[in-house]
Amino acid sequence: MTQQACTVKNLSVQFAHEPLFQHLNFELPAAQCSALIGRNGQGKSILMSLLTQAHMPNYASGEVIWRMPFSYLSQLERLSNCTLAEALNIADLHASFQRIEQSTASFEDYDRVEHAWHQPTE
């Protein structure tokens, strides 16, 4: 069985008597890239913000369970004088990959990336 990075159970969002989505259930497998696509105004940003919050806001209900660390960069977040890797708090990991790619890596670089990076599986 594939390890799950995140499980979403019975997630519902409602604004002023108008449901955005109801009883949403899905899993995000570990070691796989996932994408969220849809038309404008369909709730993609709201769903992403719910996935990253520790507590459900009053307009939402359900359960989001993360089983491994994750990073999220909001579409409206502005990066001020930093790289994307710094904004996602993975600058050390990124630097290790760069050194591995350039054949200048240390054993510490290989140790850092060994369990911290998962490529998609087919």
N, C-alpha and C positions, 0 to 999 in steps of 0.2 A: 504494500500500500504506500502511496506517495505521501511524504510528510507535507503537512499544510502549514504555510506561513501565516495565514489568516483565515478565520471562519466568521462569516456574518450570518446571524440567525434572526429571522423575523423582524428585519429592520423596516420601519415605517416612518414616513415624514409627512406631516400635514400642516398647511398654513391656512388659517382662517377658513376652516371647513372645506378646504380643497386639498385632497391628498396628492402629493407629488409621486410617491410610490408606497406600496403596502406589501408587507410580509416578504421582503426581499431576502433570499437565502442564496449564498454562494461561498465558495472557498477559493483562496489564492494559493496554488501549490508553491512549495519552496523550490528553489533552483529553476524558476521559470520566469520569463518576462511576461507581464500582463499589461493590457492596455484598456483604457476606458474611453470609448468613443460614442458620440451621439450629437444630435442637433443642438443648436443654441437654445438655452432655456429649459433643457430637459432634466437638470439636476446633477450634472457631472461634478461641478465644484462643490455642491452641498454634500454629495456622497463622499467625495474625497476628504472634505473637512470632518465628516463624521467618522471616517476610518482612522483619523489621526487624533481624535479627542479621547481623553481619559474618561469623561463622563458625558452621557447623552444630554443634549439641551432639551428644554421643555417641549419643543416642537417635534421631537423624534423619540422613538422607542425601539427597543431591540437590543441585540448583543453583538459586540465586535470583540473578537478574541485574537490577539496577536501572539504568536509562538516564537517569534524571532525579531530582532531589531529591524527597523525600517526607517527610511527617510522620505520626506515629502517636501516639495518646493511648490508653494502656492503659485497660481498663475499671476497673481497680482503682487507677489513679493518682488521687491527691487533689490538687486545686488549692488551694494555700495562698496567699491574698492575691494572686492573679493572674487574668487573664482567660484564656479558652480560646485566644485568639490569641497571648497570651504563652506559654502552655504549649506551643503548636505552633510557637513561634519565628517567627510571621508577624505580629507586632504592627505593624511598619512598613508592611507590605503592607495590613493591615486599616485602618490609619489613613489611608493613601493612598486607599483605596476610599471611606472615609467622607467625606473632603474632596471627592472627585469627585462623590459623591452630593449633597453640600451645595453644589456649585458654588463651592467655595473652593480648588480644587486648583491646585497649581503645575505647571510643566512637569516638574519632578522627580517629582511624583506620577504623571503619565502615563507617564514613562519607566520608573518602578519597576514599574508594573503591566503594561506592554506585553507582556513575554514571561514574566511570572511567574504569570499566572493563565490557566487554560484552561477555557472553558466546554464542557459536553458538546456533541457534534455529533450530529445525527440521521442 
